[in-house]
């Protein structure tokens, strides 16, 4: 796994956490809290997808390198 990819994933995660905290701080009612939870869940899903894509790309690269040997 390339360090650049890891940093990108950590940046996504950090942004998600910051956004969640900010929304919960200003949430005055249950609807705001539900919206914040939904937005955080969507961001979490994006992070999971990015990790899955990274793993898949890494696996494909490993297979390509093995076939070249």
CNS distance restraints for C-alpha pairs under 8 A (distance, minus, plus):
assign (resid   1 and name CA) (resid   5 and name CA) 7.03 0.50 0.50
assign (resid   1 and name CA) (resid   6 and name CA) 7.20 0.50 0.50
assign (resid   1 and name CA) (resid  54 and name CA) 7.77 0.50 0.50
assign (resid   1 and name CA) (resid  55 and name CA) 7.93 0.50 0.50
assign (resid   1 and name CA) (resid  58 and name CA) 6.77 0.50 0.50
assign (resid   2 and name CA) (resid   6 and name CA) 6.51 0.50 0.50
assign (resid   3 and name CA) (resid   7 and name CA) 6.12 0.50 0.50
assign (resid   4 and name CA) (resid   8 and name CA) 6.20 0.50 0.50
assign (resid   5 and name CA) (resid   9 and name CA) 6.24 0.50 0.50
assign (resid   5 and name CA) (resid  54 and name CA) 7.63 0.50 0.50
assign (resid   6 and name CA) (resid  10 and name CA) 6.20 0.50 0.50
assign (resid   7 and name CA) (resid  11 and name CA) 6.08 0.50 0.50
assign (resid   8 and name CA) (resid  12 and name CA) 6.29 0.50 0.50
assign (resid   9 and name CA) (resid  13 and name CA) 6.23 0.50 0.50
assign (resid   9 and name CA) (resid  47 and name CA) 6.80 0.50 0.50
assign (resid   9 and name CA) (resid  50 and name CA) 7.39 0.50 0.50
assign (resid   9 and name CA) (resid  51 and name CA) 7.39 0.50 0.50
assign (resid  10 and name CA) (resid  14 and name CA) 6.00 0.50 0.50
assign (resid  11 and name CA) (resid  15 and name CA) 6.10 0.50 0.50
assign (resid  12 and name CA) (resid  16 and name CA) 6.22 0.50 0.50
assign (resid  12 and name CA) (resid  47 and name CA) 6.77 0.50 0.50
assign (resid  13 and name CA) (resid  17 and name CA) 6.29 0.50 0.50
assign (resid  13 and name CA) (resid  44 and name CA) 7.67 0.50 0.50
assign (resid  13 and name CA) (resid  47 and name CA) 6.95 0.50 0.50
assign (resid  14 and name CA) (resid  18 and name CA) 6.18 0.50 0.50
assign (resid  15 and name CA) (resid  19 and name CA) 6.03 0.50 0.50
assign (resid  16 and name CA) (resid  20 and name CA) 6.11 0.50 0.50
assign (resid  16 and name CA) (resid  40 and name CA) 6.40 0.50 0.50
assign (resid  16 and name CA) (resid  43 and name CA) 6.18 0.50 0.50
assign (resid  16 and name CA) (resid  44 and name CA) 7.44 0.50 0.50
assign (resid  17 and name CA) (resid  21 and name CA) 6.19 0.50 0.50
assign (resid  17 and name CA) (resid  40 and name CA) 7.90 0.50 0.50
assign (resid  18 and name CA) (resid  22 and name CA) 6.17 0.50 0.50
assign (resid  19 and name CA) (resid  23 and name CA) 6.16 0.50 0.50
assign (resid  19 and name CA) (resid  40 and name CA) 7.77 0.50 0.50
assign (resid  20 and name CA) (resid  24 and name CA) 6.15 0.50 0.50
assign (resid  20 and name CA) (resid  36 and name CA) 6.35 0.50 0.50
assign (resid  20 and name CA) (resid  37 and name CA) 7.51 0.50 0.50
assign (resid  20 and name CA) (resid  39 and name CA) 7.96 0.50 0.50
assign (resid  20 and name CA) (resid  40 and name CA) 6.08 0.50 0.50
assign (resid  21 and name CA) (resid  25 and name CA) 6.14 0.50 0.50
assign (resid  22 and name CA) (resid  26 and name CA) 6.58 0.50 0.50
assign (resid  23 and name CA) (resid  27 and name CA) 5.94 0.50 0.50
assign (resid  23 and name CA) (resid  32 and name CA) 7.78 0.50 0.50
assign (resid  23 and name CA) (resid  33 and name CA) 7.59 0.50 0.50
assign (resid  23 and name CA) (resid  36 and name CA) 5.93 0.50 0.50
assign (resid  24 and name CA) (resid  32 and name CA) 7.87 0.50 0.50
assign (resid  24 and name CA) (resid  33 and name CA) 6.27 0.50 0.50
assign (resid  24 and name CA) (resid  36 and name CA) 6.78 0.50 0.50
assign (resid  27 and name CA) (resid  32 and name CA) 5.08 0.50 0.50
assign (resid  27 and name CA) (resid  33 and name CA) 5.71 0.50 0.50
assign (resid  28 and name CA) (resid  32 and name CA) 6.64 0.50 0.50
assign (resid  28 and name CA) (resid  33 and name CA) 7.86 0.50 0.50
assign (resid  29 and name CA) (resid  33 and name CA) 6.54 0.50 0.50
assign (resid  30 and name CA) (resid  34 and name CA) 6.05 0.50 0.50
assign (resid  31 and name CA) (resid  35 and name CA) 6.11 0.50 0.50
assign (resid  32 and name CA) (resid  36 and name CA) 6.09 0.50 0.50
assign (resid  33 and name CA) (resid  37 and name CA) 6.12 0.50 0.50
assign (resid  34 and name CA) (resid  38 and name CA) 6.15 0.50 0.50
assign (resid  35 and name CA) (resid  39 and name CA) 6.14 0.50 0.50
assign (resid  36 and name CA) (resid  40 and name CA) 6.11 0.50 0.50
assign (resid  37 and name CA) (resid  41 and name CA) 6.07 0.50 0.50
assign (resid  38 and name CA) (resid  42 and name CA) 6.20 0.50 0.50
assign (resid  39 and name CA) (resid  43 and name CA) 6.24 0.50 0.50
assign (resid  40 and name CA) (resid  44 and name CA) 6.07 0.50 0.50
assign (resid  41 and name CA) (resid  45 and name CA) 6.18 0.50 0.50
assign (resid  42 and name CA) (resid  46 and name CA) 6.33 0.50 0.50
assign (resid  43 and name CA) (resid  47 and name CA) 6.29 0.50 0.50
assign (resid  44 and name CA) (resid  48 and name CA) 6.23 0.50 0.50
assign (resid  45 and name CA) (resid  49 and name CA) 6.12 0.50 0.50
assign (resid  46 and name CA) (resid  50 and name CA) 6.13 0.50 0.50
assign (resid  47 and name CA) (resid  51 and name CA) 6.23 0.50 0.50
assign (resid  48 and name CA) (resid  52 and name CA) 6.16 0.50 0.50
assign (resid  49 and name CA) (resid  53 and name CA) 6.11 0.50 0.50
assign (resid  50 and name CA) (resid  54 and name CA) 6.14 0.50 0.50
assign (resid  51 and name CA) (resid  55 and name CA) 6.19 0.50 0.50
assign (resid  52 and name CA) (resid  56 and name CA) 6.14 0.50 0.50
assign (resid  53 and name CA) (resid  57 and name CA) 6.06 0.50 0.50
assign (resid  54 and name CA) (resid  58 and name CA) 6.05 0.50 0.50
assign (resid  55 and name CA) (resid  59 and name CA) 6.11 0.50 0.50
assign (resid  56 and name CA) (resid  60 and name CA) 6.17 0.50 0.50
assign (resid  57 and name CA) (resid  61 and name CA) 6.14 0.50 0.50
assign (resid  58 and name CA) (resid  62 and name CA) 6.21 0.50 0.50
assign (resid  59 and name CA) (resid  63 and name CA) 6.26 0.50 0.50
assign (resid  60 and name CA) (resid  64 and name CA) 6.19 0.50 0.50
assign (resid  61 and name CA) (resid  65 and name CA) 6.15 0.50 0.50
assign (resid  62 and name CA) (resid  66 and name CA) 6.25 0.50 0.50
assign (resid  63 and name CA) (resid  67 and name CA) 6.32 0.50 0.50
assign (resid  64 and name CA) (resid  68 and name CA) 6.41 0.50 0.50
assign (resid  65 and name CA) (resid  69 and name CA) 6.67 0.50 0.50
